[in-house]
């Protein structure tokens, strides 16, 4: 079955809406951004906005997901396995993403942002784990979920207490301790 090709005009319009939204989020708090603001900045009509997004919350979620996917470079991990350097790369991308978010957009939407980060990490880690051991797909999904929550939690810990340490160094110092201190 062939993959359905998306019209480039649809992709350009969608990107234009997201770019307008991201630009506006740097100027005002998310709660103060309206669909009208976005459509005026993007120079589109409301119907076009609603063709692409259910509402402004759907736009927030999809814009953040796409920005994070770009930061993570999801395709770059297709042939990787879960190891210290790969974990450090993912952790660096997550902390960079969190740092790049406007505080105006972040405030009040921590749960949405956290879920988006965890979901994207889960997909990447699951794919890498499948590359290593395809027979245990169901169990690997659980491992990927656990890993995504752990990596997200570590990024929050880094934000709160360890910003003086580079993210890669912070996580690479912790990874070896997992194997030493967890006995199953």
Backbone as CSV, one residue per row, in Angstrom:
resi,resn,N_x,N_y,N_z,CA_x,CA_y,CA_z,C_x,C_y,C_z
1,UNK,0.843,-1.181,0.000,0.000,0.000,0.000,0.889,1.245,0.000
2,UNK,0.674,2.159,-0.948,1.486,3.366,-1.067,1.068,4.397,-0.028
3,UNK,2.079,5.127,0.446,1.816,6.174,1.415,1.168,7.354,0.700
4,UNK,0.101,7.890,1.288,-0.627,8.985,0.678,0.234,10.240,0.671
5,UNK,0.327,10.892,-0.478,1.136,12.086,-0.629,0.321,13.300,-0.184
6,UNK,0.957,14.153,0.606,0.282,15.353,1.103,0.591,16.520,0.171
7,UNK,-0.439,17.249,-0.172,-0.312,18.415,-1.042,0.652,19.418,-0.384
8,UNK,1.669,19.890,-1.114,2.630,20.849,-0.540,1.975,22.140,-0.055
9,UNK,0.874,22.527,-0.674,0.174,23.741,-0.237,-0.418,23.545,1.154
10,UNK,-0.920,22.350,1.430,-1.470,22.035,2.753,-0.354,22.077,3.793
11,UNK,0.791,21.499,3.445,1.924,21.506,4.379,2.414,22.930,4.638
12,UNK,2.484,23.754,3.587,2.931,25.141,3.752,1.967,25.921,4.634
13,UNK,0.674,25.743,4.432,-0.324,26.456,5.236,-0.239,26.034,6.692
14,UNK,-0.120,24.757,6.916,0.007,24.234,8.285,1.247,24.813,8.969
15,UNK,2.363,24.841,8.253,3.596,25.402,8.804,3.429,26.897,9.075
16,UNK,2.763,27.604,8.179,2.524,29.023,8.355,1.716,29.286,9.628
17,UNK,0.702,28.484,9.868,-0.120,28.625,11.079,0.735,28.360,12.317
18,UNK,1.508,27.284,12.286,2.357,26.954,13.441,3.406,28.030,13.691
19,UNK,4.044,28.509,12.633,5.047,29.566,12.782,4.429,30.842,13.357
20,UNK,3.237,31.176,12.902,2.538,32.356,13.428,2.243,32.176,14.913
21,UNK,1.788,30.995,15.269,1.498,30.692,16.666,2.764,30.785,17.521
22,UNK,3.852,30.198,17.059,5.106,30.227,17.823,5.602,31.657,17.969
23,UNK,5.491,32.431,16.917,5.883,33.839,16.981,5.038,34.601,18.007
24,UNK,3.733,34.382,17.966,2.846,35.043,18.925,3.129,34.617,20.369
25,UNK,3.518,33.347,20.554,3.775,32.861,21.917,5.004,33.536,22.517
26,UNK,5.857,34.103,21.679,6.989,34.880,22.172,6.598,36.298,22.549
27,UNK,5.447,36.731,22.080,4.986,38.090,22.332,3.979,38.187,23.476
28,UNK,3.181,37.140,23.667,2.148,37.185,24.712,1.931,35.801,25.294
29,UNK,1.289,35.750,26.434,1.009,34.475,27.086,0.022,33.668,26.246
30,UNK,0.158,32.337,26.338,-0.702,31.441,25.569,-2.173,31.744,25.802
31,UNK,-2.550,31.956,27.059,-3.967,32.172,27.372,-4.529,33.426,26.705
32,UNK,-3.643,34.318,26.256,-4.090,35.552,25.607,-4.040,35.484,24.082
33,UNK,-3.573,34.384,23.544,-3.517,34.226,22.083,-4.860,33.685,21.599
34,UNK,-5.405,34.324,20.598,-6.694,33.899,20.050,-6.513,33.353,18.635
35,UNK,-7.512,32.643,18.175,-7.504,32.162,16.796,-7.438,33.363,15.857
36,UNK,-8.124,34.445,16.204,-8.098,35.658,15.388,-6.677,36.191,15.269
37,UNK,-5.912,36.214,16.378,-4.520,36.668,16.338,-3.712,35.827,15.349
38,UNK,-3.909,34.524,15.434,-3.143,33.598,14.588,-3.524,33.777,13.122
39,UNK,-4.820,33.863,12.838,-5.250,33.982,11.443,-4.801,35.315,10.839
40,UNK,-4.807,36.372,11.646,-4.336,37.668,11.134,-2.843,37.621,10.828
41,UNK,-2.072,37.041,11.743,-0.625,36.964,11.543,-0.288,36.063,10.349
42,UNK,-1.017,34.973,10.185,-0.768,34.038,9.089,-1.421,34.484,7.780
43,UNK,-2.286,35.481,7.881,-3.036,35.996,6.728,-3.864,34.896,6.062
44,UNK,-4.636,34.225,6.906,-5.559,33.178,6.454,-6.913,33.456,7.090
45,UNK,-7.928,32.739,6.671,-9.234,32.912,7.305,-9.461,31.836,8.373
46,UNK,-10.475,32.031,9.186,-10.770,31.108,10.290,-11.047,29.685,9.793
47,UNK,-11.743,29.579,8.676,-12.065,28.250,8.141,-10.790,27.476,7.818
48,UNK,-9.793,28.175,7.306,-8.517,27.517,7.007,-7.865,27.035,8.291
49,UNK,-7.902,27.855,9.339,-7.346,27.440,10.628,-8.035,26.160,11.102
50,UNK,-9.362,26.163,11.070,-10.123,25.012,11.578,-10.054,23.789,10.651
51,UNK,-9.648,23.985,9.424,-9.407,22.851,8.542,-8.188,22.059,9.054
52,UNK,-7.206,22.778,9.585,-5.951,22.164,10.022,-5.933,21.768,11.506
53,UNK,-6.663,22.497,12.345,-6.620,22.271,13.789,-8.017,22.373,14.390
54,UNK,-8.275,21.531,15.393,-9.578,21.548,16.057,-9.802,22.849,16.806
55,UNK,-8.754,23.284,17.531,-8.810,24.514,18.318,-7.386,24.921,18.657
56,UNK,-7.250,25.937,19.466,-5.923,26.446,19.787,-5.115,25.451,20.638
57,UNK,-5.793,24.612,21.413,-5.103,23.606,22.227,-4.541,22.489,21.346
58,UNK,-5.280,22.144,20.315,-4.798,21.171,19.345,-3.564,21.732,18.637
59,UNK,-3.598,23.006,18.286,-2.447,23.665,17.662,-1.247,23.652,18.607
60,UNK,-1.463,23.976,19.873,-0.377,23.964,20.861,0.283,22.588,20.897
61,UNK,-0.523,21.565,21.023,0.001,20.209,21.130,0.768,19.796,19.867
62,UNK,0.201,20.059,18.712,0.848,19.649,17.466,2.101,20.471,17.180
63,UNK,2.062,21.756,17.492,3.248,22.594,17.275,4.393,22.141,18.178
64,UNK,4.090,21.909,19.452,5.140,21.464,20.366,5.672,20.088,19.980
65,UNK,4.793,19.196,19.563,5.229,17.864,19.132,6.173,17.951,17.945
66,UNK,5.818,18.787,16.973,6.669,18.905,15.788,8.008,19.553,16.105
67,UNK,8.003,20.566,16.957,9.263,21.207,17.356,10.142,20.200,18.090
68,UNK,9.555,19.423,18.979,10.331,18.423,19.708,10.862,17.346,18.765
69,UNK,10.044,16.904,17.814,10.509,15.880,16.870,11.703,16.395,16.078
70,UNK,11.680,17.671,15.709,12.820,18.256,15.001,14.037,18.269,15.924
71,UNK,13.848,18.703,17.189,14.963,18.725,18.151,15.536,17.334,18.367
72,UNK,14.673,16.350,18.483,15.138,14.985,18.727,15.732,14.347,17.481
73,UNK,15.363,14.845,16.318,15.858,14.245,15.090,15.514,12.763,15.043
74,UNK,14.249,12.474,15.212,13.762,11.100,15.368,14.324,10.140,14.320
75,UNK,14.399,10.549,13.086,14.913,9.685,12.020,16.367,9.301,12.276
76,UNK,17.119,10.175,12.941,18.543,9.913,13.190,18.756,8.695,14.094
77,UNK,17.742,8.310,14.860,17.894,7.209,15.815,17.414,5.867,15.268
78,UNK,16.955,5.829,14.026,16.363,4.606,13.473,17.273,3.384,13.595
79,UNK,18.566,3.570,13.397,19.487,2.436,13.419,20.317,2.366,14.695
80,UNK,19.982,3.167,15.677,20.732,3.185,16.931,20.215,2.138,17.911
81,UNK,21.031,1.864,18.909,20.614,1.037,20.031,20.666,1.898,21.278
82,UNK,20.024,1.445,22.342,20.011,2.200,23.587,21.360,1.991,24.270
83,UNK,22.140,3.073,24.325,23.445,3.060,24.982,23.696,4.456,25.539
84,UNK,24.764,4.597,26.277,25.061,5.834,26.995,25.074,7.064,26.089
85,UNK,25.759,6.997,24.947,25.841,8.163,24.059,24.482,8.530,23.482
86,UNK,23.693,7.529,23.119,22.365,7.778,22.567,21.456,8.400,23.621
87,UNK,21.525,7.893,24.837,20.740,8.457,25.935,21.139,9.916,26.156
88,UNK,22.442,10.185,26.125,22.920,11.559,26.313,22.424,12.470,25.187
89,UNK,22.402,11.969,23.952,21.901,12.763,22.823,20.427,13.107,23.008
90,UNK,19.634,12.115,23.386,18.196,12.341,23.606,17.993,13.315,24.747
91,UNK,18.723,13.115,25.838,18.600,13.998,27.007,18.969,15.433,26.631
92,UNK,20.023,15.610,25.857,20.430,16.948,25.414,19.318,17.595,24.592
93,UNK,18.727,16.840,23.683,17.649,17.376,22.848,16.441,17.776,23.689
94,UNK,16.114,16.968,24.703,14.972,17.274,25.567,15.244,18.550,26.368
95,UNK,16.441,18.664,26.948,16.747,19.863,27.741,16.821,21.095,26.844
96,UNK,17.348,20.948,25.623,17.366,22.074,24.680,15.945,22.519,24.354
97,UNK,15.070,21.550,24.126,13.669,21.851,23.828,13.016,22.596,24.993
98,UNK,13.230,22.099,26.202,12.635,22.745,27.371,13.164,24.163,27.548
99,UNK,14.443,24.350,27.292,15.039,25.678,27.418,14.499,26.633,26.352
100,UNK,14.206,26.100,25.169,13.757,26.950,24.067,12.302,27.398,24.199
101,UNK,11.541,26.692,25.029,10.136,27.072,25.169,10.015,28.429,25.845
102,UNK,9.171,29.228,25.301,8.891,30.514,25.927,8.230,30.278,27.272
103,UNK,8.666,30.991,28.291,8.046,30.836,29.613,6.569,31.203,29.546
104,UNK,6.215,32.072,28.629,4.802,32.444,28.475,3.971,31.271,27.989
105,UNK,4.548,30.490,27.081,3.834,29.343,26.541,3.862,28.183,27.525
106,UNK,4.918,28.076,28.296,5.125,26.949,29.208,4.207,27.043,30.422
107,UNK,4.045,28.231,30.964,3.282,28.401,32.187,1.843,27.915,32.025
108,UNK,1.427,27.023,32.888,0.067,26.518,32.858,-0.133,25.317,31.948
109,UNK,0.888,24.958,31.171,0.752,23.853,30.235,1.845,22.811,30.437
110,UNK,2.353,22.757,31.670,3.430,21.821,31.988,3.020,20.380,31.733
111,UNK,1.782,20.028,32.074,1.325,18.647,31.878,1.279,18.267,30.398
112,UNK,0.816,19.175,29.558,0.773,18.917,28.116,2.185,18.763,27.569
113,UNK,3.066,19.660,27.970,4.450,19.617,27.508,5.129,18.340,27.988
114,UNK,4.916,17.982,29.244,5.514,16.754,29.795,5.035,15.536,29.022
115,UNK,3.751,15.460,28.725,3.202,14.318,27.986,3.789,14.237,26.587
116,UNK,3.917,15.360,25.928,4.486,15.387,24.576,5.925,14.883,24.604
117,UNK,6.702,15.352,25.563,8.103,14.921,25.678,8.170,13.423,25.938
118,UNK,7.392,12.948,26.905,7.424,11.516,27.233,6.986,10.664,26.044
119,UNK,5.937,11.092,25.349,5.446,10.321,24.199,6.512,10.205,23.109
120,UNK,7.193,11.303,22.818,8.206,11.274,21.765,9.408,10.421,22.170
121,UNK,9.839,10.531,23.430,10.945,9.688,23.906,10.539,8.225,23.828
122,UNK,9.318,7.921,24.232,8.837,6.536,24.216,8.918,5.937,22.814
123,UNK,8.473,6.664,21.813,8.486,6.168,20.438,9.924,5.901,19.983
124,UNK,10.811,6.832,20.254,12.205,6.674,19.825,12.856,5.481,20.521
125,UNK,12.688,5.398,21.835,13.312,4.312,22.597,12.714,2.966,22.202
126,UNK,11.408,2.910,22.014,10.768,1.659,21.614,11.337,1.159,20.284
127,UNK,11.469,2.062,19.320,12.037,1.674,18.025,13.467,1.161,18.179
128,UNK,14.262,1.819,19.012,15.641,1.366,19.223,15.668,0.003,19.912
129,UNK,14.796,-0.184,20.901,14.738,-1.471,21.597,14.308,-2.593,20.649
130,UNK,13.380,-2.306,19.754,12.967,-3.296,18.755,14.130,-3.677,17.838
131,UNK,14.971,-2.687,17.520,16.152,-2.982,16.710,17.069,-3.972,17.418
132,UNK,17.109,-3.881,18.738,17.983,-4.741,19.522,17.375,-6.108,19.792
133,UNK,16.029,-6.167,19.950,15.395,-7.401,20.392,13.934,-7.418,19.950
134,UNK,13.685,-7.776,18.728,12.337,-7.716,18.149,11.354,-8.719,18.748
135,UNK,11.840,-9.784,19.397,10.924,-10.818,19.889,10.070,-10.387,21.086
136,UNK,10.515,-9.420,21.846,9.815,-9.046,23.080,9.075,-7.717,22.939
137,UNK,8.353,-7.520,21.850,7.688,-6.250,21.571,6.821,-5.719,22.690
138,UNK,5.967,-6.573,23.276,5.072,-6.114,24.343,5.819,-5.635,25.573
139,UNK,6.800,-6.400,25.997,7.593,-6.022,27.161,8.437,-4.785,26.865
140,UNK,8.901,-4.695,25.631,9.729,-3.546,25.256,8.935,-2.249,25.296
141,UNK,7.654,-2.335,24.992,6.801,-1.134,25.079,6.786,-0.625,26.525
142,UNK,6.668,-1.538,27.482,6.676,-1.155,28.894,8.016,-0.547,29.286
143,UNK,9.097,-1.142,28.806,10.433,-0.601,29.089,10.561,0.808,28.506
144,UNK,10.068,1.004,27.293,10.137,2.323,26.657,9.337,3.358,27.441
145,UNK,8.176,2.967,27.953,7.364,3.876,28.775,8.135,4.249,30.040
146,UNK,8.684,3.237,30.715,9.458,3.500,31.939,10.637,4.423,31.642
147,UNK,11.316,4.148,30.558,12.477,4.939,30.182,12.087,6.389,29.898
148,UNK,10.962,6.587,29.194,10.538,7.952,28.844,10.218,8.769,30.093
149,UNK,9.561,8.148,31.055,9.252,8.850,32.307,10.528,9.154,33.076
150,UNK,11.460,8.202,33.095,12.724,8.403,33.819,13.538,9.524,33.186
151,UNK,13.630,9.545,31.874,14.418,10.575,31.203,13.761,11.943,31.360
152,UNK,12.433,11.980,31.285,11.740,13.248,31.502,11.964,13.729,32.943
153,UNK,11.844,12.820,33.903,12.077,13.183,35.304,13.488,13.703,35.530
154,UNK,14.457,13.076,34.887,15.847,13.533,35.002,15.999,14.938,34.415
155,UNK,15.282,15.221,33.327,15.370,16.563,32.727,14.780,17.614,33.671
156,UNK,13.713,17.255,34.371,13.135,18.176,35.353,14.101,18.396,36.522
157,UNK,14.747,17.328,36.951,15.736,17.436,38.026,16.898,18.333,37.590
158,UNK,17.347,18.150,36.361,18.424,18.986,35.840,18.000,20.459,35.825
159,UNK,16.774,20.734,35.362,16.280,22.115,35.311,16.243,22.744,36.701
160,UNK,15.821,21.972,37.693,15.658,22.515,39.044,16.983,22.724,39.775
161,UNK,17.929,21.797,39.603,19.079,21.819,40.502,20.454,21.782,39.844
162,UNK,20.566,21.428,38.610,21.891,21.106,38.073,22.259,21.869,36.809
163,UNK,21.711,23.018,36.595,21.968,23.732,35.346,23.436,24.110,35.159
164,UNK,24.199,24.100,36.228,25.629,24.414,36.095,26.368,23.282,35.395
165,UNK,25.825,22.079,35.454,26.401,20.915,34.780,25.777,20.809,33.401
166,UNK,26.592,20.573,32.395,26.052,20.379,31.051,25.121,19.170,31.050
167,UNK,24.003,19.222,30.302,23.044,18.111,30.298,23.674,16.761,29.954
168,UNK,24.544,16.730,28.948,25.173,15.457,28.557,25.997,14.873,29.704
169,UNK,26.739,15.734,30.373,27.560,15.279,31.507,26.660,14.810,32.656
170,UNK,25.607,15.562,32.914,24.664,15.228,33.983,24.106,13.815,33.798
171,UNK,23.622,13.512,32.603,22.974,12.209,32.378,24.006,11.099,32.229
172,UNK,25.138,11.388,31.590,26.159,10.344,31.413,26.745,9.903,32.750
173,UNK,26.771,10.795,33.745,27.244,10.420,35.081,26.236,9.508,35.785
174,UNK,24.962,9.649,35.448,23.918,8.867,36.122,23.697,7.491,35.493
175,UNK,23.860,7.383,34.179,23.539,6.132,33.472,24.288,4.918,34.030
176,UNK,25.599,4.992,34.261,26.290,3.795,34.782,25.773,3.349,36.153
177,UNK,25.263,4.288,36.933,24.760,3.945,38.256,23.492,3.111,38.193
178,UNK,22.752,3.219,37.090,21.556,2.384,36.941,21.918,0.905,37.010
179,UNK,22.873,0.505,36.204,23.275,-0.900,36.158,23.873,-1.374,37.475
180,UNK,24.567,-0.490,38.170,25.219,-0.871,39.420,24.241,-0.998,40.578
181,UNK,23.170,-0.192,40.543,22.300,-0.089,41.727,20.936,-0.734,41.583
182,UNK,20.593,-1.226,40.421,19.299,-1.869,40.255,19.525,-3.344,39.983
183,UNK,19.070,-4.171,40.912,19.212,-5.615,40.765,17.818,-6.213,40.567
184,UNK,17.678,-6.956,39.506,16.374,-7.566,39.226,16.523,-9.073,39.265
